[in-house]
Amino acid sequence: MRPDRPAADAATASLFRRIEERRDELVALTRDLIRIPTVNPPGDAYTDCAELIGRRLAARGFTVGYVRAEGAAGDSDRYPRTNVVARIEGPRPGPCIHFNGHIDVVPAGQGWTVDPFGGLVRDGRVYGRGACDMKGGIAASIIAVESLLDEGRLTAGALEISGTVDEESGGYGGVGHLAGLGYFSRPRVDHVIIPEPLNVDRVCVGHRGVWWAEIETKGRVAHGSMPFLGNCAVRHMGAVLHRIETELIPRLAARRTGMPVVPEGARQSTININAIHGGQAEDHGGLPSPMVPDRCRMVIDRRYLIEEDPETVRGEIVAILDDLRRIRPGFDYDLREVLAFLPTMTDAEAPVVQAVAAAIEAVLGRPAERVVSPGTYDQKHVVRVGQLKDCIAYGPGILDLAHQPDEWVGIDDMVHSAQVMALATLDLLGRPSRASAT
Ligand SMILES: [Zn+2]
């Protein structure tokens, strides 16, 4: 809290002070989490990281459970998909506020000037893979909740913290799995806050929709010196790309949304050509042989708006392919859906949105910005599988730094976001839970 802001009350000031005093502990916890290289893929060291969180919270009186998503994609004895869920109850019934963070990080990649798993602290920042996305946010939520307990403020209701896996690869073994078991549904939970790095002064209420598909064009092999005797699948794919380029992309760019997506460039419908391959593999030894390719595959990544119908999103691609089949000799295709998630947007009047926005204003002294993420995150599973609409993302860290080399999180931001999370939690604990209210 800024000194020039009027203190809401002595108890709030005391809570904020306690979090500020635990700044070094917050940094230490963030570093400890970064030093466990929970790289996904393949899903390394998940159990170590889940146990670090679980042991810490068990020592604070939480009931801790570990849930392995056996049978989920990637799960094996070498790479178990281990999630941790910790819960503590107040002396009286009331709402449950749940903080969910994904413990997996994307691979470090190239271009780092510091050790990606060293947790270096320099100039008010903690560096490392996952510093902002999202181990800094997990640490901030833990410090927020622990500080509330230290202050004796859990007088009713319950608090939960989960560390979940595989968010970066769809979340099926993490929040998706737990949601299927009822962990993200009423009456167990009332409000979910996901400390993703959306910036310290923003409430993220949802995300655009996603539709990934693989298109395969088909042809017939022949000698490369006589291509007229074959049927070139790569040229067919060229025709598909041409239609996407000249027809679909301009049409998508013209579709604007009322969703407050950040960055601004994502306030339209988009398509990315994620991958394309045709003909012989690139990594063959020696020289290629002269062949007309009979297969070409392309993966597309459509991100769409809440104003768009998912059937239309698919239908636009099918229309292009069917039209080419009609007018282009020898053209044939297969279309396979890879994954699909509907757009989601939590109501601006939802208690969790209001509580976090008010807490941002109280801590930072400026109004909160309500935003929507261009890409999806685990909120989709909470909303779709858990049927829980009171879910947002809020956490420290700058979104643009996620997945980049030299990723970092600001220490001031972490402290402020922990204060926001603690104050918002107090606000929500004081409201009747939906399950108990009639
Ligand atoms: Zn993330």
Residues whose N, C-alpha, C, O or C-beta is under 5 A from the ligand:
A	BS01	ZN	D133 M134 E196
